[in-house]
Structure formats: structure tokens, C-alpha cells
């Protein structure tokens, strides 16, 4: 339920599996603790409700159930609430004349706990002037999985996960970042060496994201000044079978149609034993092409366990039945 007044919008928590946040927010400088960041992430999880209902000039209050943050350690939430209302998000934009315009905001100036119907909530208030920064998605936004984010136990892993997904969620698996900018965005102490940053932030995040996000993250220097590393190139790939299927499908979708059909014809005639008629039907129908490519990639990435005869499996899935596949083998063999 959402309650509104002329000056306030109150959001009841409705957990969503995916977070969407503006890239400006993703690339801002943040220095949240682990639990402060989790509170912020749960606020971001509710932005769809805010975007649908908010009116200019309204403050917004989020009611976050304690159980979303912890089962027992309520004193940890109290400590995070005490410090979160002082934490800044800093970002800059480039003006048309090339000048940099910076801004520092305190997104949650008022935080309290509240008992509602025998349930304990964290009451987080956001002032009206800050709301547009959070809900201005436009066409450039970062999408990430809420469960993965909430499972991370390092604040550096949290931030790097957001930064990675700013690219990965739009299919970009390779990107570069200047080291100083990345350290600043992640809130890593500037006095510490690059080797410390690599060990305590990057490598720790690398381990966590593989274990909890099914993401393989690798990096290497892409620009140096003498021995000093000033830029890194990151490569990200998923080890989740369904994600790899979608990546392959996206790559195929970007090919010109004629080139795709030529590749599919070669693939169908060398890897499978369909009849000539079945091959013609697949190549002549976008629906069948898309379905074949999905099934082929799912078999390749072992989404379907124990498929002994890929041709028969796909034939049945495309509605041709198992017997025609046996005929197909004889036809192609002759």
C-alpha cells in the first residue's frame, strides 16, 4: 500500500527481485558500511513505486522491515541508522561548456524505527530535492540482482558488483576504468597502495562475486605511466548456464540475417541429422530459428542434463516427434 499527502509519500515495502538505479548513482562516490549499503539497496529496490506515484515537492518515507536486514541483531541496525543519516553520495556531471559540476547529497537525513502491527520497521526518509537523483532512470541505468547484492559481505564487493553490472546488464562484458576513479567510487582509502587496493578490494570482490554471483571477473593493466598503473581493463563472464545461453543468443541476434542463416545452415548440416525438409523449415521461420538456437545453446551449456540425442530432443521440442529424427539420419546418410 502507498499512502500519500501533499507533502509526503509513504512506501510500504514490496520486495522485488531486481534493482534498477540511474548510472549517475552507480558511478557516484560512496562510503557506506556493509549494513548502511544494504539499507540503501533496499530503498533502491522500492524506486519503481516511487517513480509511479511521486509528485514534485513530496518527501518520501520508506518502511523497511527489520527482517529484511537481520533476524536477531537489531542493535546493528540501530548503529547503522545512527551513521547512515550523515553519509554523502557525491557525483559530478559535465556541463555543455566542458566544465565539471559537482554535487554532494545526504540522501537519508531522517531515520527512525517504528513498530507497526507488531512488526519492527526502519523508517527512512528522503527529502524531495534528492528524489530525482534516484528515480531518473531514463535510458541509462544499472540493473542487478537483489539477492546477490544482499548476500555480499564486503562493502567493496557491493560497490564493484554495481559497477560491473552497469556494463554487464547491457551486454558489455569488457570495459576500462581509471584506477583513481575506481578507488574513489569504491571509497577505498587514497593513502593505501595499489597493491593493497588490488588485494583487499578487487581480489576479495573477485572471490565473492564468483561464489555468490556466478560471475568470473578478471582484470589487467591497460594503461601505465612508467611503472604506475593508471587504468585497468575488466573482463566479466557468467558461469551460470542460463546466462551463457542468453549471451550466445544476444550475439547471434546482432548478426545480419543473411550471415546468420548461412552459419545456421552449416551448423544444422554438420552437427545435427535433420532431414532436408526440417532444415528448410527451420531456416525459413524466424520462430523456429530462435527456438532452435535457444535449445542448441541450452544443450551446449548443459541446462538440460543427460540429453543423449540432441537432434531427437530438438525435433520433439519443435513439434516433429521422435520417429522423424530416425528417418532424418537415414535420409542424410544416403
C-alpha positions as CSV (number, residue, x, y, z in Angstrom):
1,X,0.0,0.0,0.0
2,X,1.2,3.5,-0.8
3,X,-0.1,6.4,1.2
4,X,0.2,10.0,0.0
5,X,-0.3,13.6,1.1
6,X,0.5,16.9,-0.5
7,X,3.9,16.9,1.2
8,X,4.7,13.2,1.8
9,X,4.7,9.8,0.1
10,X,5.0,6.7,2.3
11,X,6.1,3.5,0.7
12,X,5.2,0.1,2.2
13,X,7.9,-2.4,1.4
14,X,7.3,-4.8,-1.5
15,X,10.4,-6.8,-2.3
16,X,11.4,-7.1,-6.0
17,X,14.0,-9.5,-7.3
18,X,15.8,-6.9,-9.4
19,X,17.1,-3.4,-8.6
20,X,17.2,-0.6,-11.2
21,X,19.2,2.6,-10.4
22,X,20.5,5.5,-12.5
23,X,24.0,5.2,-13.7
24,X,24.8,8.5,-12.2
25,X,24.1,6.9,-8.8
26,X,26.2,3.8,-9.7
27,X,29.2,5.9,-10.6
28,X,28.9,8.3,-7.6
29,X,31.4,8.3,-4.7
30,X,30.0,6.3,-1.8
31,X,31.5,5.4,1.6
32,X,28.8,3.2,3.2
33,X,29.4,0.5,5.6
34,X,28.1,-3.0,4.8
35,X,24.8,-2.6,6.6
36,X,24.3,1.0,5.5
37,X,24.7,-0.1,1.9
38,X,22.1,-2.9,2.4
39,X,19.6,-0.4,3.7
40,X,20.3,1.8,0.7
41,X,19.9,-1.2,-1.6
42,X,16.5,-2.0,-0.1
43,X,15.4,1.6,-0.6
44,X,16.5,1.4,-4.3
45,X,14.5,-1.8,-4.5
46,X,11.4,0.3,-4.0
47,X,12.1,3.0,-6.5
48,X,9.5,1.7,-9.0
49,X,6.8,2.5,-6.6
50,X,8.2,6.0,-6.1
51,X,8.6,6.7,-9.8
52,X,4.9,5.7,-10.4
53,X,3.5,7.9,-7.6
54,X,5.8,10.7,-6.7
55,X,4.9,14.3,-7.2
56,X,7.3,17.2,-7.2
57,X,7.8,18.6,-3.7
58,X,7.0,15.4,-1.8
59,X,9.3,13.9,0.7
60,X,9.4,10.1,0.6
61,X,9.4,7.7,3.5
62,X,10.4,4.1,3.1
63,X,9.3,1.4,5.6
64,X,12.0,-1.3,5.6
65,X,11.1,-4.4,7.7
66,X,13.9,-5.3,10.1
67,X,13.6,-8.9,9.0
68,X,14.9,-7.9,5.5
69,X,18.2,-6.9,7.2
70,X,18.7,-9.3,10.1
71,X,16.8,-11.9,12.1
72,X,18.2,-11.0,15.6
73,X,20.9,-8.3,15.6
74,X,18.7,-5.3,16.0
75,X,21.5,-3.3,17.7
76,X,23.5,-3.5,14.4
77,X,20.6,-1.8,12.6
78,X,20.5,0.9,15.3
79,X,24.2,1.6,14.8
80,X,23.9,1.7,11.0
81,X,20.9,4.1,11.3
82,X,22.8,6.4,13.5
83,X,25.6,6.9,10.9
84,X,23.7,6.5,7.7
85,X,21.9,9.9,8.1
86,X,25.3,11.6,7.8
87,X,26.7,9.7,4.8
88,X,27.1,11.6,1.5
89,X,26.8,10.5,-2.1
90,X,29.0,12.6,-4.3
91,X,28.9,12.8,-8.1
92,X,29.8,15.2,-10.9
93,X,28.4,16.0,-14.3
94,X,30.0,17.6,-17.4
95,X,28.4,20.9,-18.5
96,X,28.0,21.7,-22.2
97,X,31.0,24.1,-21.9
98,X,33.1,21.2,-20.6
99,X,33.2,22.4,-17.0
100,X,32.7,19.8,-14.2
101,X,29.8,20.4,-11.9
102,X,29.9,18.5,-8.6
103,X,27.2,17.9,-6.0
104,X,27.2,16.2,-2.6
105,X,23.9,15.0,-1.1
106,X,22.9,13.3,2.1
107,X,20.1,11.0,0.8
108,X,18.6,9.9,4.1
109,X,18.6,12.7,6.7
110,X,16.0,11.2,9.0
111,X,16.0,7.6,10.1
112,X,13.9,6.0,13.0
113,X,12.5,2.7,14.0
114,X,8.8,2.1,14.3
115,X,6.5,-0.7,15.4
116,X,3.6,-1.4,13.1
117,X,1.2,-4.3,13.7
118,X,3.7,-6.0,16.0
119,X,6.4,-5.7,13.3
120,X,9.5,-3.6,13.6
121,X,10.4,-1.3,10.7
122,X,13.1,1.1,9.8
123,X,11.6,4.4,8.8
124,X,13.9,6.0,6.2
125,X,13.1,9.5,4.9
126,X,14.3,11.0,1.7
127,X,13.8,14.7,1.0
128,X,12.0,15.8,-2.1
129,X,15.1,17.6,-3.5
130,X,17.0,14.2,-3.6
131,X,14.3,12.0,-5.1
132,X,15.0,12.9,-8.8
133,X,18.6,11.6,-8.4
134,X,17.2,8.2,-7.5
135,X,14.3,7.8,-9.9
136,X,15.7,9.5,-13.0
137,X,16.3,6.2,-14.9
138,X,15.8,7.4,-18.4
139,X,17.6,5.1,-20.8
140,X,20.8,4.7,-18.8
141,X,20.5,2.6,-15.7
142,X,22.2,-0.2,-13.8
143,X,20.3,-3.5,-13.3
144,X,21.4,-6.0,-10.7
145,X,20.1,-9.0,-8.7
146,X,18.9,-8.0,-5.2
147,X,19.6,-11.4,-3.7
148,X,23.2,-11.4,-4.9
149,X,23.8,-7.9,-3.6
150,X,22.3,-8.7,-0.2
151,X,24.5,-11.8,0.2
152,X,27.8,-9.9,-0.2
153,X,29.7,-9.4,3.0
154,X,32.3,-6.8,1.8
155,X,31.3,-3.2,1.1
156,X,34.0,-3.3,-1.7
157,X,32.3,-6.3,-3.2
158,X,28.9,-4.5,-3.1
159,X,30.3,-1.5,-4.9
160,X,32.2,-3.4,-7.5
161,X,29.1,-5.6,-8.2
162,X,27.1,-2.4,-9.0
163,X,29.9,-1.0,-11.2
164,X,30.3,-4.3,-13.1
165,X,26.5,-4.6,-13.7
166,X,26.4,-1.0,-15.0
167,X,28.1,-2.6,-18.1
168,X,27.2,-6.2,-17.9
169,X,23.4,-5.6,-17.8
170,X,23.5,-4.1,-21.3
171,X,25.7,-6.9,-22.7
172,X,29.1,-5.2,-22.3
173,X,31.5,-7.7,-20.9
174,X,34.7,-5.7,-21.3
175,X,35.3,-2.2,-20.0
176,X,38.1,0.0,-18.6
177,X,38.3,2.2,-15.5
178,X,41.0,4.6,-14.3
179,X,42.3,3.3,-11.1
180,X,42.0,6.5,-9.2
181,X,38.4,6.9,-10.3
182,X,37.6,3.4,-9.3
183,X,39.2,3.7,-5.9
184,X,37.2,6.9,-5.3
185,X,33.9,5.4,-6.3
186,X,34.5,2.4,-4.0
187,X,35.5,4.6,-1.1
188,X,39.0,3.0,-0.8
189,X,41.5,5.0,1.3
190,X,43.7,7.1,-1.1
191,X,46.7,6.7,1.2
192,X,46.9,2.9,0.6
193,X,49.0,1.5,-2.3
194,X,47.6,0.0,-5.5
195,X,48.8,-3.5,-4.3
196,X,46.7,-3.1,-1.1
197,X,43.7,-2.0,-3.2
198,X,44.1,-5.0,-5.5
199,X,44.4,-7.4,-2.6
200,X,41.8,-6.0,-0.2
201,X,39.2,-4.7,-2.6
202,X,39.5,-6.2,-6.1
203,X,40.6,-9.7,-5.2
204,X,38.1,-10.0,-2.3
205,X,35.3,-8.9,-4.6
206,X,36.5,-11.3,-7.3
207,X,36.2,-14.2,-4.9
208,X,32.8,-13.2,-3.6
209,X,31.3,-12.5,-7.0
210,X,32.3,-15.9,-8.3
211,X,30.9,-17.7,-5.2
212,X,27.7,-15.7,-4.8
213,X,27.0,-14.1,-8.2
214,X,28.3,-16.8,-10.6
215,X,30.5,-14.1,-12.2
216,X,34.1,-14.6,-13.3
217,X,35.9,-11.2,-13.0
218,X,39.4,-10.7,-14.4
219,X,41.4,-7.6,-15.0
220,X,44.8,-6.4,-16.3
221,X,46.6,-3.1,-16.7
222,X,45.5,-1.3,-19.9
223,X,47.5,2.0,-19.4
224,X,50.6,2.8,-17.4
225,X,52.7,5.9,-16.5
226,X,56.1,4.3,-16.1
227,X,55.5,1.6,-13.5
228,X,52.4,3.2,-12.2
229,X,49.2,1.5,-13.3
230,X,46.6,4.2,-14.1
231,X,43.9,2.2,-15.9
232,X,42.5,-1.4,-15.8
233,X,40.6,-3.4,-18.3
234,X,38.0,-5.7,-16.8
235,X,36.5,-8.8,-18.4
236,X,33.4,-10.3,-16.9
237,X,31.6,-13.5,-17.8
238,X,28.9,-15.6,-16.2
239,X,29.3,-19.2,-15.1
240,X,25.5,-19.6,-14.8
241,X,24.3,-21.8,-17.7
242,X,21.2,-19.8,-18.5
243,X,23.1,-16.6,-18.6
244,X,25.6,-18.1,-21.0
245,X,22.6,-19.2,-23.2
246,X,21.3,-15.6,-23.2
247,X,24.7,-14.2,-24.1
248,X,25.0,-16.5,-27.1
249,X,21.5,-15.7,-28.2
250,X,22.3,-12.0,-28.0
251,X,25.5,-12.4,-30.0
252,X,23.5,-14.3,-32.7
253,X,20.8,-11.6,-32.7
254,X,23.4,-9.0,-33.6
255,X,24.4,-10.8,-36.9
256,X,22.9,-9.7,-40.2
257,X,20.1,-12.1,-41.1
258,X,21.8,-13.4,-44.2
259,X,25.0,-14.2,-42.4
260,X,23.1,-15.8,-39.5
261,X,21.2,-18.1,-41.9
262,X,24.4,-19.2,-43.7
263,X,26.0,-20.0,-40.3
264,X,22.9,-21.9,-39.2
265,X,22.8,-24.0,-42.4
266,X,26.4,-25.1,-41.9
267,X,25.7,-25.8,-38.2
268,X,22.5,-27.8,-39.0
269,X,24.1,-29.9,-41.6
270,X,27.3,-30.7,-39.8
271,X,26.3,-31.1,-36.1
272,X,22.7,-32.5,-36.5
273,X,20.9,-35.1,-38.6
274,X,17.7,-33.3,-39.5
275,X,16.1,-34.0,-42.9
276,X,16.5,-31.5,-45.7
277,X,12.8,-30.6,-45.2
278,X,13.3,-29.9,-41.5
279,X,16.4,-27.8,-42.2
280,X,14.4,-25.7,-44.7
281,X,11.6,-25.2,-42.2
282,X,14.0,-24.1,-39.5
283,X,15.8,-21.7,-41.8
284,X,12.6,-20.3,-43.3
285,X,10.9,-19.5,-40.0
286,X,12.2,-16.9,-37.5
287,X,10.2,-18.5,-34.8
288,X,11.8,-21.9,-35.4
289,X,15.3,-20.4,-35.9
290,X,15.0,-18.6,-32.5
291,X,13.7,-21.8,-30.8
292,X,16.4,-24.0,-32.4
293,X,19.2,-21.6,-31.3
294,X,17.9,-21.4,-27.7
295,X,17.6,-25.2,-27.5
296,X,21.0,-25.7,-29.1
297,X,22.7,-23.3,-26.6
298,X,20.9,-24.8,-23.7
299,X,22.2,-28.3,-24.6
300,X,25.7,-26.9,-25.2
301,X,25.8,-25.2,-21.8
302,X,24.2,-28.3,-20.1
303,X,21.0,-26.6,-19.0
304,X,19.2,-29.9,-19.8
305,X,21.0,-32.8,-18.2
306,X,21.5,-36.1,-19.9
307,X,20.4,-35.3,-23.5
308,X,21.8,-38.3,-25.4
309,X,20.4,-37.4,-28.8
310,X,20.3,-33.7,-29.4
311,X,18.7,-34.0,-32.8
312,X,15.8,-36.1,-31.4
313,X,15.4,-33.8,-28.4
314,X,15.2,-30.6,-30.5
315,X,12.9,-32.3,-33.1
316,X,10.5,-33.2,-30.4
317,X,10.7,-29.7,-28.9
318,X,9.9,-28.2,-32.3
319,X,6.9,-30.4,-32.6
320,X,8.1,-33.0,-35.1
321,X,8.1,-36.1,-32.9
322,X,10.8,-38.7,-32.2
323,X,10.2,-41.0,-35.2
324,X,11.1,-38.4,-37.9
325,X,14.5,-38.0,-36.4
326,X,15.3,-41.6,-37.1
327,X,14.2,-41.1,-40.7
328,X,16.4,-38.0,-40.8
329,X,19.5,-40.0,-40.0
330,X,18.8,-42.4,-42.8
331,X,17.9,-39.7,-45.3
332,X,21.1,-37.7,-44.6
333,X,23.2,-40.9,-44.7
334,X,22.0,-41.9,-48.1
